[in-house]
Each structure stands twice: as C-alpha cells, then as structure tokens.
C-alpha cells in the first residue's frame, strides 16, 4: 500500500492507495507545534481504526507548503511506518515542463494538481484549488505548466472581516439565498460568498482569454470547492482527491 500526504497550512490530507484504488482518506488540522511522535502515533491509530494494517504500507510520498510541519510529519512516517517518504520538490521527476520564471517558487501542491488534471483531461486546463489560499493554475494543451494566480482563501477573507472590524461578527460560510440581504450576518455572507464566486469566475475568464487556447477545461479541488462550484458558471468538475491522485502518479514515476 502507498501513503500519500498533502501538507497544507490549514489541513493535512492523507490517503492510502492499494494500486490505483483509494482505500481510505483523512483530513486533520495542521499543528505547527506537533512532534514526529504525535503525528506518527496519530497516523497509526487512524489506519488501525480504518482496518488498515500499517505494516502493509511500503511507500509514502508527500507534497508540502508548510516546512516546519513537514519535518514532523515525515519524521513520524519514518519512525512509525518504517518507510522513507518521497517529498515533491525541485529536481523531482514530474513529466511536466514548468514554464515559470523560477520553477523553485511554484508550490508543490500546484504542480501535483496540474499533473493529475492533465493526465485526466489531456487538454488545456485550469485547476482551482480552494485551500488556505485559492490557487489558479493554467496547463497548456501539450501538458506544460504555464503559471497562474493566487488569491486569499475564503476562510482568510472571513477571518480578516471579523478581526479587522469592530462591530462585524464571525459568520458561517454558506450560500445565502439572496444577494441583497436585510441583516448584517446575511450581508456579510452575501459579500463573502457571491463576491468570491465572482472572483473565481472573473479570474478564470481572464486567464482563458489571455491564454488564447480554443478550449480550456476547468477543474476544482480543495475543501470549499463544492460550495463555490455550485454557483460558478465556469467550473465543470470537482475532484476533492485530485492532489492525492497526483501524488500517487508522481510516486509511480519516481519509484
């Protein structure tokens, strides 16, 4: 079995594959102060509760945008699963040309998503990943990574509105029934939700126009992907496991 790990700033998403089948997956909170022992013990317990024998895991691969947490997580994998995990980074064999001024600056998760999306679609595509930040990544028709955009995530926007204003409350991120609200909470939810839908569709529209490609498919992934995709006019497909799929593919290319 193969363990795949996507280490984000807010959440860590883990999955166990048996060949190409995702046997089980988990989403846990990212803790900067967590130790290798804590992450390792948690991982063992999660597998055992899911009926997975940790000793059957013979390989592991991770993508990370949180270096301090990455050290603890990978240390836990080494110590408790007794496998040496691969880490996606500079020099890693991706099979994808990176058309970035400095390829080392591209987040590993963005490349992993691009690899998985192109493998599935086999055409020009945009991947929108709704994480702590929302990333927009353009893949060319020949499978080359062309760059993209980074916007504050919806969660960050919600926190900023609450923390930087004196009278506005913290609100739940939901799809409001109307755009024109008649109370403060509704007005905040309208601005956050419908404003974010407009941001997503607006950036996608501009990226497609600038690319000049005749056809560009649009996929979304990440924790809030389905919430935004239900009102987006341009997101065609949501795959919450896109990053995990990409990690599995990259393990196979580098193992």
C-alpha positions as CSV (number, residue, x, y, z in Angstrom):
1,X,0.0,0.0,0.0
2,X,1.0,3.6,-0.6
3,X,0.6,6.5,1.8
4,X,0.1,9.9,0.2
5,X,0.2,13.2,2.2
6,X,-0.8,16.7,1.2
7,X,0.6,19.0,3.9
8,X,-1.2,22.4,3.8
9,X,-1.2,25.4,6.0
10,X,-4.6,24.7,7.5
11,X,-5.2,21.0,6.9
12,X,-3.2,17.8,6.2
13,X,-5.0,15.4,3.8
14,X,-3.8,11.8,3.9
15,X,-4.8,8.8,1.8
16,X,-3.8,5.2,1.4
17,X,-3.8,3.6,-2.0
18,X,-3.8,-0.1,-3.0
19,X,-2.6,0.1,-6.6
20,X,-4.9,2.8,-8.1
21,X,-7.7,2.4,-5.5
22,X,-8.0,5.0,-2.7
23,X,-8.7,2.7,0.2
24,X,-9.2,5.4,2.8
25,X,-8.6,9.1,3.4
26,X,-8.4,11.5,6.3
27,X,-8.3,15.3,6.9
28,X,-6.6,16.5,10.0
29,X,-5.7,20.0,11.3
30,X,-2.2,21.3,10.7
31,X,-0.5,21.9,14.0
32,X,2.8,23.8,13.9
33,X,3.9,22.5,17.3
34,X,3.2,18.9,16.6
35,X,6.0,16.4,17.0
36,X,7.1,13.4,14.9
37,X,5.9,11.1,17.7
38,X,2.4,12.8,17.8
39,X,1.9,12.7,14.1
40,X,3.3,9.1,13.8
41,X,1.0,7.8,16.6
42,X,-2.0,9.6,15.2
43,X,-1.3,8.1,11.8
44,X,-1.0,4.6,13.2
45,X,-4.3,5.0,15.1
46,X,-6.2,6.3,12.1
47,X,-5.1,3.4,10.0
48,X,-6.0,0.8,12.7
49,X,-9.4,2.4,13.1
50,X,-10.0,2.1,9.4
51,X,-9.0,-1.6,9.4
52,X,-5.6,-1.0,7.6
53,X,-2.5,-2.8,8.8
54,X,0.2,-0.1,9.0
55,X,2.9,-2.7,8.2
56,X,1.3,-3.2,4.7
57,X,2.3,0.4,3.8
58,X,5.5,0.0,1.8
59,X,5.9,3.5,0.3
60,X,5.0,7.1,1.0
61,X,5.1,10.4,-0.8
62,X,4.3,14.0,0.4
63,X,3.8,17.5,-1.0
64,X,4.1,20.3,1.5
65,X,3.7,24.1,1.7
66,X,4.4,24.1,5.4
67,X,8.1,23.3,6.0
68,X,8.0,23.3,9.9
69,X,5.1,20.8,9.9
70,X,6.6,18.8,7.1
71,X,9.6,17.8,9.2
72,X,7.4,16.5,12.0
73,X,5.0,14.6,9.7
74,X,7.7,12.9,7.6
75,X,9.7,12.1,10.8
76,X,6.6,10.4,12.2
77,X,6.2,8.4,8.9
78,X,9.8,7.2,9.0
79,X,9.7,6.3,12.7
80,X,6.4,4.6,12.9
81,X,5.8,3.2,9.4
82,X,9.5,2.5,8.8
83,X,9.3,3.8,5.2
84,X,11.3,6.6,3.7
85,X,8.8,9.1,2.2
86,X,9.5,10.9,-1.0
87,X,9.0,14.7,-1.0
88,X,7.9,16.5,-4.1
89,X,10.3,19.4,-4.7
90,X,12.9,20.8,-7.1
91,X,14.5,18.2,-9.2
92,X,11.6,15.8,-8.8
93,X,10.6,13.9,-11.9
94,X,7.1,15.2,-12.8
95,X,6.9,14.7,-16.6
96,X,5.7,18.2,-16.9
97,X,7.6,21.2,-18.3
98,X,7.4,24.2,-15.8
99,X,7.2,27.5,-17.7
100,X,7.8,29.6,-14.6
101,X,10.5,32.3,-14.3
102,X,11.8,30.4,-11.2
103,X,10.4,26.9,-11.1
104,X,11.5,26.5,-7.5
105,X,8.9,29.1,-6.4
106,X,5.9,27.0,-7.5
107,X,4.1,25.3,-4.7
108,X,4.5,21.5,-4.8
109,X,0.7,21.1,-4.4
110,X,0.1,23.2,-7.6
111,X,2.4,21.0,-9.7
112,X,0.8,17.8,-8.3
113,X,-2.7,19.1,-9.2
114,X,-1.5,20.1,-12.7
115,X,-0.1,16.6,-13.3
116,X,-3.3,14.9,-12.2
117,X,-5.6,17.2,-14.1
118,X,-3.7,16.9,-17.4
119,X,-3.5,13.2,-17.1
120,X,-7.3,13.0,-16.8
121,X,-8.3,15.7,-19.3
122,X,-5.4,15.6,-21.9
123,X,-6.1,19.2,-23.0
124,X,-5.5,22.8,-21.8
125,X,-7.0,23.2,-18.3
126,X,-7.3,25.4,-15.3
127,X,-7.2,23.9,-11.8
128,X,-8.7,25.9,-9.0
129,X,-7.6,24.7,-5.5
130,X,-9.6,26.1,-2.6
131,X,-7.2,26.0,0.3
132,X,-5.9,28.5,2.8
133,X,-5.1,30.4,-0.4
134,X,-7.0,29.8,-3.6
135,X,-4.7,29.0,-6.5
136,X,-5.5,29.1,-10.2
137,X,-3.1,27.1,-12.4
138,X,-3.1,27.0,-16.2
139,X,-1.9,23.9,-18.0
140,X,-1.2,24.1,-21.8
141,X,-2.5,21.7,-24.4
142,X,0.8,19.9,-24.5
143,X,0.8,19.3,-20.8
144,X,3.1,22.2,-19.8
145,X,2.6,24.2,-16.6
146,X,2.2,27.8,-17.6
147,X,1.6,29.7,-14.3
148,X,-1.4,31.1,-12.6
149,X,-2.7,33.3,-9.9
150,X,-3.0,33.2,-6.1
151,X,-5.9,34.8,-4.1
152,X,-6.7,34.9,-0.4
153,X,-8.7,31.9,0.5
154,X,-12.4,32.3,1.5
155,X,-11.5,31.4,5.1
156,X,-8.8,34.0,5.3
157,X,-11.2,36.6,3.9
158,X,-13.8,35.7,6.6
159,X,-11.3,35.9,9.4
160,X,-10.0,39.3,8.2
161,X,-13.5,40.8,8.1
162,X,-14.2,39.7,11.7
163,X,-10.8,40.5,13.1
164,X,-10.3,43.9,11.4
165,X,-13.7,45.4,12.1
166,X,-15.2,46.5,15.5
167,X,-18.8,45.5,15.1
168,X,-19.0,42.7,12.5
169,X,-19.4,39.2,13.9
170,X,-17.8,36.0,12.8
171,X,-20.2,34.3,10.4
172,X,-20.6,30.8,8.9
173,X,-19.6,30.3,5.3
174,X,-22.8,29.3,3.5
175,X,-24.6,30.1,0.2
176,X,-27.1,32.8,1.1
177,X,-30.5,32.7,-0.5
178,X,-30.3,36.3,-1.8
179,X,-27.6,38.7,-2.8
180,X,-29.4,41.7,-1.2
181,X,-29.6,40.9,2.5
182,X,-31.7,42.6,5.2
183,X,-29.5,41.9,8.2
184,X,-25.8,42.2,9.0
185,X,-25.0,38.5,9.0
186,X,-26.8,38.0,5.7
187,X,-25.0,40.9,4.2
188,X,-21.6,39.6,5.2
189,X,-22.4,36.1,3.9
190,X,-23.6,37.6,0.6
191,X,-20.5,39.7,0.2
192,X,-18.2,36.7,1.0
193,X,-20.0,34.0,-1.0
194,X,-21.2,35.9,-4.1
195,X,-18.2,38.1,-4.1
196,X,-16.0,35.0,-4.1
197,X,-17.9,33.3,-6.9
198,X,-17.4,36.5,-8.9
199,X,-13.7,36.5,-8.1
200,X,-13.3,32.9,-9.2
201,X,-15.3,33.2,-12.5
202,X,-13.6,36.6,-13.2
203,X,-10.1,35.2,-12.9
204,X,-10.9,32.1,-14.9
205,X,-12.4,34.2,-17.7
206,X,-9.3,36.5,-17.9
207,X,-6.9,33.5,-17.8
208,X,-8.8,31.8,-20.6
209,X,-8.8,35.0,-22.7
210,X,-5.1,35.6,-22.1
211,X,-4.1,32.0,-22.9
212,X,-5.6,32.2,-26.4
213,X,-6.4,28.5,-26.3
214,X,-9.5,27.4,-28.2
215,X,-10.7,25.1,-25.4
216,X,-9.8,25.2,-21.7
217,X,-11.4,22.8,-19.2
218,X,-11.8,23.9,-15.6
219,X,-11.5,21.6,-12.6
220,X,-11.7,22.5,-8.9
221,X,-10.4,20.8,-5.7
222,X,-10.0,21.7,-2.1
223,X,-12.2,21.9,1.0
224,X,-14.6,24.6,-0.3
225,X,-14.6,23.6,-3.9
226,X,-18.1,22.1,-4.0
227,X,-19.6,25.1,-2.1
228,X,-18.3,27.6,-4.7
229,X,-18.7,25.3,-7.7
230,X,-22.4,25.0,-7.3
231,X,-22.8,28.7,-8.4
232,X,-19.8,29.1,-10.6
233,X,-20.6,29.1,-14.3
234,X,-17.2,28.0,-15.4
235,X,-16.1,25.2,-13.0
236,X,-17.0,22.0,-14.8
237,X,-15.9,19.3,-12.4
238,X,-14.9,19.0,-8.7
239,X,-12.4,16.3,-7.6
240,X,-11.7,16.5,-3.9
241,X,-9.0,13.9,-4.3
242,X,-7.1,15.5,-7.2
243,X,-4.0,16.2,-5.2
244,X,-3.9,12.7,-3.7
245,X,-4.3,11.2,-7.2
246,X,-1.4,13.4,-8.4
247,X,0.8,12.3,-5.6
248,X,0.1,8.6,-6.4
249,X,1.1,9.2,-10.0
250,X,4.3,11.0,-9.1
251,X,5.3,8.2,-6.8
252,X,4.9,5.8,-9.7
253,X,7.0,8.0,-11.9
254,X,9.8,8.3,-9.4
255,X,9.8,5.0,-7.6
